[in-house]
Amino acid sequence: MSQAGSRARPLLAVPLVLLLAACAHHNPLATWAPSPNFDARGPALVVLHYTAGRSAQESLRTLQTANSGGRVSAHYLVARDGTLYQLVDEHKRAWHAGPGRWGTITDVNAASIGIEIDNDGRSPYSEAQIARLIVLLEDLVQRLGIPRWQVIGHEDMAPGRKIDPGPLFPWKRLHDAGFGLWPAPAAAPAPPGFDGWLAMAAIGYPLDDRAAALRSFRHRFRGIDVQGAELDAEDLRILHDLARQRLHPGG
């Protein structure tokens, strides 16, 4: 090969490098802090978690390494001060959800964006991190086409196994910003004969363990931790309105 051909090789490599870089989406809203714990998938759901850790830096180490409980990761981590980290490309599968399902989605990792929120599970979420989370969700649903109501908690898809983001998470605040489901405050009581369990399954909850599903439901929609396996009148009122919203969105 001639000297000219030899000199051309590095120049030809430059567009290839740029093309490969363009294939990965690193969100400019976040600090890129990559984790190797992922594989490929396509998102249609957002799952929210709390870290249960002592700091965002501690949680970053857990999400970036092989920790004692097995390798875990998430696409994003929201620190208490609102700093946003991206650990895994959105078009890769992060290992955050584990066993469980939501509606017809049985491999949640394969169909979701996982967002960890720096919180110990006992403290209120900070204004800074909820404000940053809302900005991130708006960005995700617009770019990826994820339905706005498909923003759920880890415990929603894995009741009995997980309890995050817990009863202190401000779901109404998220709904007011346009994400997730929330009952109308003036919703009427459920009519006689209404099947609340069928409505809960239609929303997405797995009912293998009804008591666990009801506990997760009450965490999210009532902010209480009352256990049991019987739906009360307030549960039914909420479920009737949520089912109406799912059947008649915008109505």
Summary of the structure (lengths in Angstrom):
residues: 251
radius of gyration: 20.9
end to end distance: 70.2
largest distance: 86.3
contacts: 756
relative contact order: 0.13
helix: 39%
strand: 13%
